[in-house]
Amino acid sequence: MGGKSFRNEGSMSSGLLFDTSVWIDYFSGIDTTQTILLTKHIENDLPIFICPVILQEVLQGVGNDKDYHKIKNSFLELNILSEDPLEAAIGAADIYRKLRKKGLTIRKSNDCLIAWFAIKNSLEIVHNDRDFDMILDNIELLRI
């Protein structure tokens, strides 16, 4: 998570968006700083934010139907960010292009989409993914 954040000054929202990388570790029973924070949020009924692509990535990785339905129903109870798909696609592409112009390549373009949702909604992103570290290091360049 680090000392930097995706929060925009003056925005109305605040909270934590938990990336797919954290959910994978959580469901795998891996204890990290990020999964401990996620567990705290779950146990204390604190706000947990996700975006549609995180929902997709988590659900497509579920092996059996029983777990799929259980996880899907649980995720549908979370705070799911909903934005215009065209605006999100263009915003994610802008993030990717701005970083490429600086010589930085994001390995998974979905990370740019997740970052766009976090920036747009003034949320801090909790992750275990080096692409987000690169994005965070260049956050001033990426303000919406």
Helices and strands as residue ranges (DSSP letters): E 16-18, H 20-27, H 33-43, E 49-50, H 52-60, H 65-75, E 79-80, H 85-101, H 109-120, E 124-126, H 130-137, H 139-142
